[in-house]
Amino acid sequence: MVSTAEDEEIFSKYIKAGVVKININKGINKYYADVQKEMEGKPLTAVMEACTKHMQKTVERYMKWFGSAATSIATQISSSLPSS
């Protein structure tokens, strides 16, 4: 499964229409399974590392598309600041 500009456009339309929850589990799992198949026969730790990297890239892409990437960073920064 390769994410395309069409995917981004579809998600953008959903969000503009008021959708506030989008499940991405199937998309993430698809990337994980693709990498597993691609690395068949390689050491398990190498496969797990590659799968994790691909899943991270996928999550980052979704966060960008959904407009939550900057929000997530702001939340991390504010939660790490000492409270007054």
mmCIF file of the N, C-alpha and C atoms, coordinates in Angstrom:
data_MODEL
# 
_entry.id   MODEL 
# 
loop_
_atom_site.group_PDB 
_atom_site.id 
_atom_site.type_symbol 
_atom_site.label_atom_id 
_atom_site.label_alt_id 
_atom_site.label_comp_id 
_atom_site.label_asym_id 
_atom_site.label_entity_id 
_atom_site.label_seq_id 
_atom_site.pdbx_PDB_ins_code 
_atom_site.Cartn_x 
_atom_site.Cartn_y 
_atom_site.Cartn_z 
_atom_site.occupancy 
_atom_site.B_iso_or_equiv 
_atom_site.pdbx_formal_charge 
_atom_site.auth_seq_id 
_atom_site.auth_comp_id 
_atom_site.auth_asym_id 
_atom_site.auth_atom_id 
_atom_site.pdbx_PDB_model_num 
ATOM 1   N N  . MET A 1 1  ? 0.852   -1.184  0.000  1.00 0.00 ? 1  MET A N  1 
ATOM 2   C CA . MET A 1 1  ? 0.000   0.000   0.000  1.00 0.00 ? 1  MET A CA 1 
ATOM 3   C C  . MET A 1 1  ? 0.887   1.232   0.000  1.00 0.00 ? 1  MET A C  1 
ATOM 4   N N  . VAL A 1 2  ? 0.770   2.032   -1.004 1.00 0.00 ? 2  VAL A N  1 
ATOM 5   C CA . VAL A 1 2  ? 1.531   3.262   -1.085 1.00 0.00 ? 2  VAL A CA 1 
ATOM 6   C C  . VAL A 1 2  ? 0.556   4.418   -0.925 1.00 0.00 ? 2  VAL A C  1 
ATOM 7   N N  . SER A 1 3  ? 0.869   5.300   0.021  1.00 0.00 ? 3  SER A N  1 
ATOM 8   C CA . SER A 1 3  ? 0.016   6.464   0.213  1.00 0.00 ? 3  SER A CA 1 
ATOM 9   C C  . SER A 1 3  ? 0.252   7.419   -0.937 1.00 0.00 ? 3  SER A C  1 
ATOM 10  N N  . THR A 1 4  ? -0.800  8.006   -1.401 1.00 0.00 ? 4  THR A N  1 
ATOM 11  C CA . THR A 1 4  ? -0.714  8.885   -2.555 1.00 0.00 ? 4  THR A CA 1 
ATOM 12  C C  . THR A 1 4  ? -1.309  10.240  -2.235 1.00 0.00 ? 4  THR A C  1 
ATOM 13  N N  . ALA A 1 5  ? -1.148  11.151  -3.164 1.00 0.00 ? 5  ALA A N  1 
ATOM 14  C CA . ALA A 1 5  ? -1.766  12.465  -3.024 1.00 0.00 ? 5  ALA A CA 1 
ATOM 15  C C  . ALA A 1 5  ? -3.283  12.311  -2.960 1.00 0.00 ? 5  ALA A C  1 
ATOM 16  N N  . GLU A 1 6  ? -3.815  11.272  -3.629 1.00 0.00 ? 6  GLU A N  1 
ATOM 17  C CA . GLU A 1 6  ? -5.259  11.020  -3.582 1.00 0.00 ? 6  GLU A CA 1 
ATOM 18  C C  . GLU A 1 6  ? -5.693  10.688  -2.158 1.00 0.00 ? 6  GLU A C  1 
ATOM 19  N N  . ASP A 1 7  ? -4.886  9.883   -1.444 1.00 0.00 ? 7  ASP A N  1 
ATOM 20  C CA . ASP A 1 7  ? -5.203  9.564   -0.049 1.00 0.00 ? 7  ASP A CA 1 
ATOM 21  C C  . ASP A 1 7  ? -5.252  10.834  0.785  1.00 0.00 ? 7  ASP A C  1 
ATOM 22  N N  . GLU A 1 8  ? -4.243  11.674  0.605  1.00 0.00 ? 8  GLU A N  1 
ATOM 23  C CA . GLU A 1 8  ? -4.187  12.922  1.362  1.00 0.00 ? 8  GLU A CA 1 
ATOM 24  C C  . GLU A 1 8  ? -5.410  13.783  1.065  1.00 0.00 ? 8  GLU A C  1 
ATOM 25  N N  . GLU A 1 9  ? -5.805  13.836  -0.181 1.00 0.00 ? 9  GLU A N  1 
ATOM 26  C CA . GLU A 1 9  ? -6.966  14.635  -0.583 1.00 0.00 ? 9  GLU A CA 1 
ATOM 27  C C  . GLU A 1 9  ? -8.253  14.093  0.056  1.00 0.00 ? 9  GLU A C  1 
ATOM 28  N N  . ILE A 1 10 ? -8.393  12.781  0.072  1.00 0.00 ? 10 ILE A N  1 
ATOM 29  C CA . ILE A 1 10 ? -9.583  12.163  0.665  1.00 0.00 ? 10 ILE A CA 1 
ATOM 30  C C  . ILE A 1 10 ? -9.657  12.491  2.158  1.00 0.00 ? 10 ILE A C  1 
ATOM 31  N N  . PHE A 1 11 ? -8.532  12.315  2.867  1.00 0.00 ? 11 PHE A N  1 
ATOM 32  C CA . PHE A 1 11 ? -8.527  12.615  4.295  1.00 0.00 ? 11 PHE A CA 1 
ATOM 33  C C  . PHE A 1 11 ? -8.819  14.089  4.544  1.00 0.00 ? 11 PHE A C  1 
ATOM 34  N N  . SER A 1 12 ? -8.279  14.949  3.701  1.00 0.00 ? 12 SER A N  1 
ATOM 35  C CA . SER A 1 12 ? -8.520  16.385  3.834  1.00 0.00 ? 12 SER A CA 1 
ATOM 36  C C  . SER A 1 12 ? -10.009 16.696  3.700  1.00 0.00 ? 12 SER A C  1 
ATOM 37  N N  . LYS A 1 13 ? -10.670 16.036  2.751  1.00 0.00 ? 13 LYS A N  1 
ATOM 38  C CA . LYS A 1 13 ? -12.110 16.238  2.574  1.00 0.00 ? 13 LYS A CA 1 
ATOM 39  C C  . LYS A 1 13 ? -12.885 15.766  3.802  1.00 0.00 ? 13 LYS A C  1 
ATOM 40  N N  . TYR A 1 14 ? -12.487 14.623  4.361  1.00 0.00 ? 14 TYR A N  1 
ATOM 41  C CA . TYR A 1 14 ? -13.147 14.105  5.570  1.00 0.00 ? 14 TYR A CA 1 
ATOM 42  C C  . TYR A 1 14 ? -13.049 15.118  6.707  1.00 0.00 ? 14 TYR A C  1 
ATOM 43  N N  . ILE A 1 15 ? -11.849 15.635  6.909  1.00 0.00 ? 15 ILE A N  1 
ATOM 44  C CA . ILE A 1 15 ? -11.615 16.565  8.016  1.00 0.00 ? 15 ILE A CA 1 
ATOM 45  C C  . ILE A 1 15 ? -12.401 17.850  7.806  1.00 0.00 ? 15 ILE A C  1 
ATOM 46  N N  . LYS A 1 16 ? -12.399 18.368  6.588  1.00 0.00 ? 16 LYS A N  1 
ATOM 47  C CA . LYS A 1 16 ? -13.161 19.589  6.294  1.00 0.00 ? 16 LYS A CA 1 
ATOM 48  C C  . LYS A 1 16 ? -14.658 19.367  6.485  1.00 0.00 ? 16 LYS A C  1 
ATOM 49  N N  . ALA A 1 17 ? -15.111 18.117  6.293  1.00 0.00 ? 17 ALA A N  1 
ATOM 50  C CA . ALA A 1 17 ? -16.527 17.795  6.458  1.00 0.00 ? 17 ALA A CA 1 
ATOM 51  C C  . ALA A 1 17 ? -16.895 17.593  7.935  1.00 0.00 ? 17 ALA A C  1 
ATOM 52  N N  . GLY A 1 18 ? -15.880 17.625  8.816  1.00 0.00 ? 18 GLY A N  1 
ATOM 53  C CA . GLY A 1 18 ? -16.170 17.532  10.237 1.00 0.00 ? 18 GLY A CA 1 
ATOM 54  C C  . GLY A 1 18 ? -15.811 16.211  10.899 1.00 0.00 ? 18 GLY A C  1 
ATOM 55  N N  . VAL A 1 19 ? -15.208 15.297  10.165 1.00 0.00 ? 19 VAL A N  1 
ATOM 56  C CA . VAL A 1 19 ? -14.800 14.026  10.770 1.00 0.00 ? 19 VAL A CA 1 
ATOM 57  C C  . VAL A 1 19 ? -13.706 14.322  11.789 1.00 0.00 ? 19 VAL A C  1 
ATOM 58  N N  . VAL A 1 20 ? -13.866 13.806  12.999 1.00 0.00 ? 20 VAL A N  1 
ATOM 59  C CA . VAL A 1 20 ? -12.888 14.077  14.052 1.00 0.00 ? 20 VAL A CA 1 
ATOM 60  C C  . VAL A 1 20 ? -12.123 12.829  14.492 1.00 0.00 ? 20 VAL A C  1 
ATOM 61  N N  . LYS A 1 21 ? -12.502 11.665  13.993 1.00 0.00 ? 21 LYS A N  1 
ATOM 62  C CA . LYS A 1 21 ? -11.794 10.439  14.336 1.00 0.00 ? 21 LYS A CA 1 
ATOM 63  C C  . LYS A 1 21 ? -11.594 9.625   13.061 1.00 0.00 ? 21 LYS A C  1 
ATOM 64  N N  . ILE A 1 22 ? -10.332 9.315   12.801 1.00 0.00 ? 22 ILE A N  1 
ATOM 65  C CA . ILE A 1 22 ? -9.992  8.502   11.631 1.00 0.00 ? 22 ILE A CA 1 
ATOM 66  C C  . ILE A 1 22 ? -9.109  7.362   12.112 1.00 0.00 ? 22 ILE A C  1 
ATOM 67  N N  . ASN A 1 23 ? -9.529  6.148   11.869 1.00 0.00 ? 23 ASN A N  1 
ATOM 68  C CA . ASN A 1 23 ? -8.748  4.976   12.260 1.00 0.00 ? 23 ASN A CA 1 
ATOM 69  C C  . ASN A 1 23 ? -7.698  4.688   11.193 1.00 0.00 ? 23 ASN A C  1 
ATOM 70  N N  . ILE A 1 24 ? -6.454  4.543   11.634 1.00 0.00 ? 24 ILE A N  1 
ATOM 71  C CA . ILE A 1 24 ? -5.355  4.330   10.690 1.00 0.00 ? 24 ILE A CA 1 
ATOM 72  C C  . ILE A 1 24 ? -4.686  2.975   10.895 1.00 0.00 ? 24 ILE A C  1 
ATOM 73  N N  . ASN A 1 25 ? -5.237  2.149   11.745 1.00 0.00 ? 25 ASN A N  1 
ATOM 74  C CA . ASN A 1 25 ? -4.612  0.875   12.073 1.00 0.00 ? 25 ASN A CA 1 
ATOM 75  C C  . ASN A 1 25 ? -4.365  0.011   10.836 1.00 0.00 ? 25 ASN A C  1 
ATOM 76  N N  . LYS A 1 26 ? -5.338  -0.079  9.952  1.00 0.00 ? 26 LYS A N  1 
ATOM 77  C CA . LYS A 1 26 ? -5.183  -0.916  8.753  1.00 0.00 ? 26 LYS A CA 1 
ATOM 78  C C  . LYS A 1 26 ? -4.027  -0.430  7.882  1.00 0.00 ? 26 LYS A C  1 
ATOM 79  N N  . GLY A 1 27 ? -3.918  0.880   7.724  1.00 0.00 ? 27 GLY A N  1 
ATOM 80  C CA . GLY A 1 27 ? -2.835  1.436   6.922  1.00 0.00 ? 27 GLY A CA 1 
ATOM 81  C C  . GLY A 1 27 ? -1.468  1.153   7.515  1.00 0.00 ? 27 GLY A C  1 
ATOM 82  N N  . ILE A 1 28 ? -1.356  1.302   8.819  1.00 0.00 ? 28 ILE A N  1 
ATOM 83  C CA . ILE A 1 28 ? -0.083  1.049   9.488  1.00 0.00 ? 28 ILE A CA 1 
ATOM 84  C C  . ILE A 1 28 ? 0.272   -0.428  9.417  1.00 0.00 ? 28 ILE A C  1 
ATOM 85  N N  . ASN A 1 29 ? -0.696  -1.279  9.693  1.00 0.00 ? 29 ASN A N  1 
ATOM 86  C CA . ASN A 1 29 ? -0.440  -2.726  9.641  1.00 0.00 ? 29 ASN A CA 1 
ATOM 87  C C  . ASN A 1 29 ? -0.042  -3.184  8.242  1.00 0.00 ? 29 ASN A C  1 
ATOM 88  N N  . LYS A 1 30 ? -0.594  -2.551  7.231  1.00 0.00 ? 30 LYS A N  1 
ATOM 89  C CA . LYS A 1 30 ? -0.265  -2.914  5.855  1.00 0.00 ? 30 LYS A CA 1 
ATOM 90  C C  . LYS A 1 30 ? 1.215   -2.671  5.585  1.00 0.00 ? 30 LYS A C  1 
ATOM 91  N N  . TYR A 1 31 ? 1.732   -1.531  6.029  1.00 0.00 ? 31 TYR A N  1 
ATOM 92  C CA . TYR A 1 31 ? 3.151   -1.248  5.850  1.00 0.00 ? 31 TYR A CA 1 
ATOM 93  C C  . TYR A 1 31 ? 4.005   -2.258  6.600  1.00 0.00 ? 31 TYR A C  1 
ATOM 94  N N  . TYR A 1 32 ? 3.598   -2.587  7.804  1.00 0.00 ? 32 TYR A N  1 
ATOM 95  C CA . TYR A 1 32 ? 4.324   -3.544  8.628  1.00 0.00 ? 32 TYR A CA 1 
ATOM 96  C C  . TYR A 1 32 ? 4.398   -4.899  7.910  1.00 0.00 ? 32 TYR A C  1 
ATOM 97  N N  . ALA A 1 33 ? 3.263   -5.362  7.398  1.00 0.00 ? 33 ALA A N  1 
ATOM 98  C CA . ALA A 1 33 ? 3.204   -6.654  6.706  1.00 0.00 ? 33 ALA A CA 1 
ATOM 99  C C  . ALA A 1 33 ? 4.032   -6.638  5.423  1.00 0.00 ? 33 ALA A C  1 
ATOM 100 N N  . ASP A 1 34 ? 4.002   -5.522  4.703  1.00 0.00 ? 34 ASP A N  1 
ATOM 101 C CA . ASP A 1 34 ? 4.788   -5.412  3.470  1.00 0.00 ? 34 ASP A CA 1 
ATOM 102 C C  . ASP A 1 34 ? 6.279   -5.545  3.761  1.00 0.00 ? 34 ASP A C  1 
ATOM 103 N N  . VAL A 1 35 ? 6.741   -4.890  4.822  1.00 0.00 ? 35 VAL A N  1 
ATOM 104 C CA . VAL A 1 35 ? 8.160   -4.954  5.183  1.00 0.00 ? 35 VAL A CA 1 
ATOM 105 C C  . VAL A 1 35 ? 8.523   -6.366  5.642  1.00 0.00 ? 35 VAL A C  1 
ATOM 106 N N  . GLN A 1 36 ? 7.636   -6.993  6.411  1.00 0.00 ? 36 GLN A N  1 
ATOM 107 C CA . GLN A 1 36 ? 7.899   -8.370  6.842  1.00 0.00 ? 36 GLN A CA 1 
ATOM 108 C C  . GLN A 1 36 ? 8.089   -9.290  5.637  1.00 0.00 ? 36 GLN A C  1 
ATOM 109 N N  . LYS A 1 37 ? 7.208   -9.157  4.670  1.00 0.00 ? 37 LYS A N  1 
ATOM 110 C CA . LYS A 1 37 ? 7.282   -9.999  3.469  1.00 0.00 ? 37 LYS A CA 1 
ATOM 111 C C  . LYS A 1 37 ? 8.574   -9.713  2.702  1.00 0.00 ? 37 LYS A C  1 
ATOM 112 N N  . GLU A 1 38 ? 8.911   -8.445  2.585  1.00 0.00 ? 38 GLU A N  1 
ATOM 113 C CA . GLU A 1 38 ? 10.098  -8.011  1.854  1.00 0.00 ? 38 GLU A CA 1 
ATOM 114 C C  . GLU A 1 38 ? 11.384  -8.537  2.504  1.00 0.00 ? 38 GLU A C  1 
ATOM 115 N N  . MET A 1 39 ? 11.380  -8.665  3.827  1.00 0.00 ? 39 MET A N  1 
ATOM 116 C CA . MET A 1 39 ? 12.588  -9.062  4.555  1.00 0.00 ? 39 MET A CA 1 
ATOM 117 C C  . MET A 1 39 ? 12.549  -10.520 5.026  1.00 0.00 ? 39 MET A C  1 
ATOM 118 N N  . GLU A 1 40 ? 11.709  -11.295 4.407  1.00 0.00 ? 40 GLU A N  1 
ATOM 119 C CA . GLU A 1 40 ? 11.581  -12.708 4.786  1.00 0.00 ? 40 GLU A CA 1 
ATOM 120 C C  . GLU A 1 40 ? 12.952  -13.402 4.768  1.00 0.00 ? 40 GLU A C  1 
ATOM 121 N N  . GLY A 1 41 ? 13.224  -14.159 5.842  1.00 0.00 ? 41 GLY A N  1 
ATOM 122 C CA . GLY A 1 41 ? 14.475  -14.891 5.940  1.00 0.00 ? 41 GLY A CA 1 
ATOM 123 C C  . GLY A 1 41 ? 15.607  -14.128 6.608  1.00 0.00 ? 41 GLY A C  1 
ATOM 124 N N  . LYS A 1 42 ? 15.398  -12.845 6.875  1.00 0.00 ? 42 LYS A N  1 
ATOM 125 C CA . LYS A 1 42 ? 16.422  -12.035 7.538  1.00 0.00 ? 42 LYS A CA 1 
ATOM 126 C C  . LYS A 1 42 ? 16.253  -12.168 9.048  1.00 0.00 ? 42 LYS A C  1 
ATOM 127 N N  . PRO A 1 43 ? 17.265  -11.789 9.824  1.00 0.00 ? 43 PRO A N  1 
ATOM 128 C CA . PRO A 1 43 ? 17.163  -11.892 11.288 1.00 0.00 ? 43 PRO A CA 1 
ATOM 129 C C  . PRO A 1 43 ? 15.971  -11.097 11.829 1.00 0.00 ? 43 PRO A C  1 
ATOM 130 N N  . LEU A 1 44 ? 15.321  -11.679 12.815 1.00 0.00 ? 44 LEU A N  1 
ATOM 131 C CA . LEU A 1 44 ? 14.110  -11.081 13.375 1.00 0.00 ? 44 LEU A CA 1 
ATOM 132 C C  . LEU A 1 44 ? 14.327  -9.653  13.849 1.00 0.00 ? 44 LEU A C  1 
ATOM 133 N N  . THR A 1 45 ? 15.453  -9.388  14.505 1.00 0.00 ? 45 THR A N  1 
ATOM 134 C CA . THR A 1 45 ? 15.690  -8.029  15.005 1.00 0.00 ? 45 THR A CA 1 
ATOM 135 C C  . THR A 1 45 ? 15.793  -7.017  13.865 1.00 0.00 ? 45 THR A C  1 
ATOM 136 N N  . ALA A 1 46 ? 16.391  -7.417  12.751 1.00 0.00 ? 46 ALA A N  1 
ATOM 137 C CA . ALA A 1 46 ? 16.482  -6.523  11.592 1.00 0.00 ? 46 ALA A CA 1 
ATOM 138 C C  . ALA A 1 46 ? 15.107  -6.258  10.998 1.00 0.00 ? 46 ALA A C  1 
ATOM 139 N N  . VAL A 1 47 ? 14.289  -7.294  10.962 1.00 0.00 ? 47 VAL A N  1 
ATOM 140 C CA . VAL A 1 47 ? 12.921  -7.151  10.438 1.00 0.00 ? 47 VAL A CA 1 
ATOM 141 C C  . VAL A 1 47 ? 12.118  -6.210  11.336 1.00 0.00 ? 47 VAL A C  1 
ATOM 142 N N  . MET A 1 48 ? 12.202  -6.422  12.635 1.00 0.00 ? 48 MET A N  1 
ATOM 143 C CA . MET A 1 48 ? 11.443  -5.579  13.573 1.00 0.00 ? 48 MET A CA 1 
ATOM 144 C C  . MET A 1 48 ? 11.890  -4.124  13.490 1.00 0.00 ? 48 MET A C  1 
ATOM 145 N N  . GLU A 1 49 ? 13.194  -3.905  13.355 1.00 0.00 ? 49 GLU A N  1 
ATOM 146 C CA . GLU A 1 49 ? 13.707  -2.536  13.253 1.00 0.00 ? 49 GLU A CA 1 
ATOM 147 C C  . GLU A 1 49 ? 13.198  -1.860  11.975 1.00 0.00 ? 49 GLU A C  1 
ATOM 148 N N  . ALA A 1 50 ? 13.252  -2.581  10.863 1.00 0.00 ? 50 ALA A N  1 
ATOM 149 C CA . ALA A 1 50 ? 12.769  -2.023  9.592  1.00 0.00 ? 50 ALA A CA 1 
ATOM 150 C C  . ALA A 1 50 ? 11.266  -1.747  9.656  1.00 0.00 ? 50 ALA A C  1 
ATOM 151 N N  . CYS A 1 51 ? 10.509  -2.662  10.245 1.00 0.00 ? 51 CYS A N  1 
ATOM 152 C CA . CYS A 1 51 ? 9.063   -2.479  10.369 1.00 0.00 ? 51 CYS A CA 1 
ATOM 153 C C  . CYS A 1 51 ? 8.749   -1.252  11.209 1.00 0.00 ? 51 CYS A C  1 
ATOM 154 N N  . THR A 1 52 ? 9.464   -1.090  12.305 1.00 0.00 ? 52 THR A N  1 
ATOM 155 C CA . THR A 1 52 ? 9.240   0.053   13.187 1.00 0.00 ? 52 THR A CA 1 
ATOM 156 C C  . THR A 1 52 ? 9.529   1.360   12.462 1.00 0.00 ? 52 THR A C  1 
ATOM 157 N N  . LYS A 1 53 ? 10.614  1.416   11.690 1.00 0.00 ? 53 LYS A N  1 
ATOM 158 C CA . LYS A 1 53 ? 10.955  2.634   10.944 1.00 0.00 ? 53 LYS A CA 1 
ATOM 159 C C  . LYS A 1 53 ? 9.868   2.974   9.923  1.00 0.00 ? 53 LYS A C  1 
ATOM 160 N N  . HIS A 1 54 ? 9.382   1.964   9.214  1.00 0.00 ? 54 HIS A N  1 
ATOM 161 C CA . HIS A 1 54 ? 8.334   2.207   8.216  1.00 0.00 ? 54 HIS A CA 1 
ATOM 162 C C  . HIS A 1 54 ? 7.031   2.649   8.879  1.00 0.00 ? 54 HIS A C  1 
ATOM 163 N N  . MET A 1 55 ? 6.709   2.035   9.997  1.00 0.00 ? 55 MET A N  1 
ATOM 164 C CA . MET A 1 55 ? 5.494   2.430   10.713 1.00 0.00 ? 55 MET A CA 1 
ATOM 165 C C  . MET A 1 55 ? 5.613   3.864   11.217 1.00 0.00 ? 55 MET A C  1 
ATOM 166 N N  . GLN A 1 56 ? 6.781   4.245   11.711 1.00 0.00 ? 56 GLN A N  1 
ATOM 167 C CA . GLN A 1 56 ? 6.979   5.609   12.195 1.00 0.00 ? 56 GLN A CA 1 
ATOM 168 C C  . GLN A 1 56 ? 6.785   6.608   11.062 1.00 0.00 ? 56 GLN A C  1 
ATOM 169 N N  . LYS A 1 57 ? 7.370   6.321   9.904  1.00 0.00 ? 57 LYS A N  1 
ATOM 170 C CA . LYS A 1 57 ? 7.201   7.212   8.750  1.00 0.00 ? 57 LYS A CA 1 
ATOM 171 C C  . LYS A 1 57 ? 5.721   7.333   8.379  1.00 0.00 ? 57 LYS A C  1 
ATOM 172 N N  . THR A 1 58 ? 5.014   6.227   8.451  1.00 0.00 ? 58 THR A N  1 
ATOM 173 C CA . THR A 1 58 ? 3.591   6.227   8.119  1.00 0.00 ? 58 THR A CA 1 
ATOM 174 C C  . THR A 1 58 ? 2.801   7.080   9.109  1.00 0.00 ? 58 THR A C  1 
ATOM 175 N N  . VAL A 1 59 ? 3.076   6.902   10.390 1.00 0.00 ? 59 VAL A N  1 
ATOM 176 C CA . VAL A 1 59 ? 2.383   7.689   11.415 1.00 0.00 ? 59 VAL A CA 1 
ATOM 177 C C  . VAL A 1 59 ? 2.687   9.174   11.232 1.00 0.00 ? 59 VAL A C  1 
ATOM 178 N N  . GLU A 1 60 ? 3.943   9.502   10.961 1.00 0.00 ? 60 GLU A N  1 
ATOM 179 C CA . GLU A 1 60 ? 4.307   10.901  10.740 1.00 0.00 ? 60 GLU A CA 1 
ATOM 180 C C  . GLU A 1 60 ? 3.558   11.479  9.539  1.00 0.00 ? 60 GLU A C  1 
ATOM 181 N N  . ARG A 1 61 ? 3.425   10.694  8.481  1.00 0.00 ? 61 ARG A N  1 
ATOM 182 C CA . ARG A 1 61 ? 2.696   11.142  7.292  1.00 0.00 ? 61 ARG A CA 1 
ATOM 183 C C  . ARG A 1 61 ? 1.228   11.411  7.638  1.00 0.00 ? 61 ARG A C  1 
ATOM 184 N N  . TYR A 1 62 ? 0.608   10.480  8.369  1.00 0.00 ? 62 TYR A N  1 
ATOM 185 C CA . TYR A 1 62 ? -0.785  10.679  8.769  1.00 0.00 ? 62 TYR A CA 1 
ATOM 186 C C  . TYR A 1 62 ? -0.927  11.914  9.652  1.00 0.00 ? 62 TYR A C  1 
ATOM 187 N N  . MET A 1 63 ? -0.007  12.102  10.588 1.00 0.00 ? 63 MET A N  1 
ATOM 188 C CA . MET A 1 63 ? -0.080  13.261  11.476 1.00 0.00 ? 63 MET A CA 1 
ATOM 189 C C  . MET A 1 63 ? 0.003   14.561  10.672 1.00 0.00 ? 63 MET A C  1 
ATOM 190 N N  . LYS A 1 64 ? 0.853   14.576  9.665  1.00 0.00 ? 64 LYS A N  1 
ATOM 191 C CA . LYS A 1 64 ? 0.966   15.765  8.809  1.00 0.00 ? 64 LYS A CA 1 
ATOM 192 C C  . LYS A 1 64 ? -0.340  15.992  8.063  1.00 0.00 ? 64 LYS A C  1 
ATOM 193 N N  . TRP A 1 65 ? -0.868  14.922  7.472  1.00 0.00 ? 65 TRP A N  1 
ATOM 194 C CA . TRP A 1 65 ? -2.112  15.040  6.716  1.00 0.00 ? 65 TRP A CA 1 
ATOM 195 C C  . TRP A 1 65 ? -3.264  15.517  7.592  1.00 0.00 ? 65 TRP A C  1 
ATOM 196 N N  . PHE A 1 66 ? -3.312  15.026  8.823  1.00 0.00 ? 66 PHE A N  1 
ATOM 197 C CA . PHE A 1 66 ? -4.429  15.339  9.704  1.00 0.00 ? 66 PHE A CA 1 
ATOM 198 C C  . PHE A 1 66 ? -4.245  16.661  10.439 1.00 0.00 ? 66 PHE A C  1 
ATOM 199 N N  . GLY A 1 67 ? -3.092  17.289  10.237 1.00 0.00 ? 67 GLY A N  1 
ATOM 200 C CA . GLY A 1 67 ? -2.853  18.577  10.883 1.00 0.00 ? 67 GLY A CA 1 
ATOM 201 C C  . GLY A 1 67 ? -2.502  18.452  12.353 1.00 0.00 ? 67 GLY A C  1 
ATOM 202 N N  . SER A 1 68 ? -2.062  17.282  12.781 1.00 0.00 ? 68 SER A N  1 
ATOM 203 C CA . SER A 1 68 ? -1.768  17.102  14.201 1.00 0.00 ? 68 SER A CA 1 
ATOM 204 C C  . SER A 1 68 ? -0.277  17.045  14.497 1.00 0.00 ? 68 SER A C  1 
ATOM 205 N N  . ALA A 1 69 ? 0.570   17.153  13.495 1.00 0.00 ? 69 ALA A N  1 
ATOM 206 C CA . ALA A 1 69 ? 2.017   17.067  13.732 1.00 0.00 ? 69 ALA A CA 1 
ATOM 207 C C  . ALA A 1 69 ? 2.498   18.220  14.596 1.00 0.00 ? 69 ALA A C  1 
ATOM 208 N N  . ALA A 1 70 ? 2.151   19.427  14.248 1.00 0.00 ? 70 ALA A N  1 
ATOM 209 C CA . ALA A 1 70 ? 2.575   20.592  15.037 1.00 0.00 ? 70 ALA A CA 1 
ATOM 210 C C  . ALA A 1 70 ? 1.916   20.584  16.410 1.00 0.00 ? 70 ALA A C  1 
ATOM 211 N N  . THR A 1 71 ? 0.679   20.141  16.479 1.00 0.00 ? 71 THR A N  1 
ATOM 212 C CA . THR A 1 71 ? -0.031  20.067  17.751 1.00 0.00 ? 71 THR A CA 1 
ATOM 213 C C  . THR A 1 71 ? 0.666   19.100  18.685 1.00 0.00 ? 71 THR A C  1 
ATOM 214 N N  . SER A 1 72 ? 1.096   17.970  18.158 1.00 0.00 ? 72 SER A N  1 
ATOM 215 C CA . SER A 1 72 ? 1.763   16.968  18.966 1.00 0.00 ? 72 SER A CA 1 
ATOM 216 C C  . SER A 1 72 ? 3.071   17.510  19.535 1.00 0.00 ? 72 SER A C  1 
ATOM 217 N N  . ILE A 1 73 ? 3.828   18.212  18.722 1.00 0.00 ? 73 ILE A N  1 
ATOM 218 C CA . ILE A 1 73 ? 5.093   18.781  19.183 1.00 0.00 ? 73 ILE A CA 1 
ATOM 219 C C  . ILE A 1 73 ? 4.829   19.827  20.257 1.00 0.00 ? 73 ILE A C  1 
ATOM 220 N N  . ALA A 1 74 ? 3.830   20.677  20.052 1.00 0.00 ? 74 ALA A N  1 
ATOM 221 C CA . ALA A 1 74 ? 3.497   21.698  21.035 1.00 0.00 ? 74 ALA A CA 1 
ATOM 222 C C  . ALA A 1 74 ? 3.069   21.049  22.358 1.00 0.00 ? 74 ALA A C  1 
ATOM 223 N N  . THR A 1 75 ? 2.318   19.970  22.279 1.00 0.00 ? 75 THR A N  1 
ATOM 224 C CA . THR A 1 75 ? 1.888   19.254  23.483 1.00 0.00 ? 75 THR A CA 1 
ATOM 225 C C  . THR A 1 75 ? 3.090   18.678  24.209 1.00 0.00 ? 75 THR A C  1 
ATOM 226 N N  . GLN A 1 76 ? 4.017   18.097  23.484 1.00 0.00 ? 76 GLN A N  1 
ATOM 227 C CA . GLN A 1 76 ? 5.216   17.520  24.109 1.00 0.00 ? 76 GLN A CA 1 
ATOM 228 C C  . GLN A 1 76 ? 6.031   18.604  24.792 1.00 0.00 ? 76 GLN A C  1 
ATOM 229 N N  . ILE A 1 77 ? 6.187   19.751  24.130 1.00 0.00 ? 77 ILE A N  1 
ATOM 230 C CA . ILE A 1 77 ? 6.969   20.830  24.711 1.00 0.00 ? 77 ILE A CA 1 
ATOM 231 C C  . ILE A 1 77 ? 6.296   21.372  25.967 1.00 0.00 ? 77 ILE A C  1 
ATOM 232 N N  . SER A 1 78 ? 4.999   21.643  25.877 1.00 0.00 ? 78 SER A N  1 
ATOM 233 C CA . SER A 1 78 ? 4.305   22.216  27.023 1.00 0.00 ? 78 SER A CA 1 
ATOM 234 C C  . SER A 1 78 ? 4.247   21.253  28.196 1.00 0.00 ? 78 SER A C  1 
ATOM 235 N N  . SER A 1 79 ? 4.153   19.951  27.916 1.00 0.00 ? 79 SER A N  1 
ATOM 236 C CA . SER A 1 79 ? 4.088   18.980  29.022 1.00 0.00 ? 79 SER A CA 1 
ATOM 237 C C  . SER A 1 79 ? 5.451   18.791  29.677 1.00 0.00 ? 79 SER A C  1 
ATOM 238 N N  . SER A 1 80 ? 6.530   19.169  28.971 1.00 0.00 ? 80 SER A N  1 
ATOM 239 C CA . SER A 1 80 ? 7.865   19.009  29.558 1.00 0.00 ? 80 SER A CA 1 
ATOM 240 C C  . SER A 1 80 ? 8.294   20.253  30.339 1.00 0.00 ? 80 SER A C  1 
ATOM 241 N N  . LEU A 1 81 ? 7.539   21.350  30.204 1.00 0.00 ? 81 LEU A N  1 
ATOM 242 C CA . LEU A 1 81 ? 7.881   22.565  30.937 1.00 0.00 ? 81 LEU A CA 1 
ATOM 243 C C  . LEU A 1 81 ? 7.438   22.454  32.396 1.00 0.00 ? 81 LEU A C  1 
ATOM 244 N N  . PRO A 1 82 ? 8.215   23.036  33.296 1.00 0.00 ? 82 PRO A N  1 
ATOM 245 C CA . PRO A 1 82 ? 7.792   23.013  34.701 1.00 0.00 ? 82 PRO A CA 1 
ATOM 246 C C  . PRO A 1 82 ? 6.528   23.842  34.894 1.00 0.00 ? 82 PRO A C  1 
ATOM 247 N N  . SER A 1 83 ? 5.630   23.338  35.711 1.00 0.00 ? 83 SER A N  1 
ATOM 248 C CA . SER A 1 83 ? 4.390   24.095  35.950 1.00 0.00 ? 83 SER A CA 1 
ATOM 249 C C  . SER A 1 83 ? 4.666   25.175  36.968 1.00 0.00 ? 83 SER A C  1 
ATOM 250 N N  . SER A 1 84 ? 3.935   26.295  36.800 1.00 0.00 ? 84 SER A N  1 
ATOM 251 C CA . SER A 1 84 ? 4.167   27.415  37.699 1.00 0.00 ? 84 SER A CA 1 
ATOM 252 C C  . SER A 1 84 ? 3.076   27.531  38.732 1.00 0.00 ? 84 SER A C  1 
# 
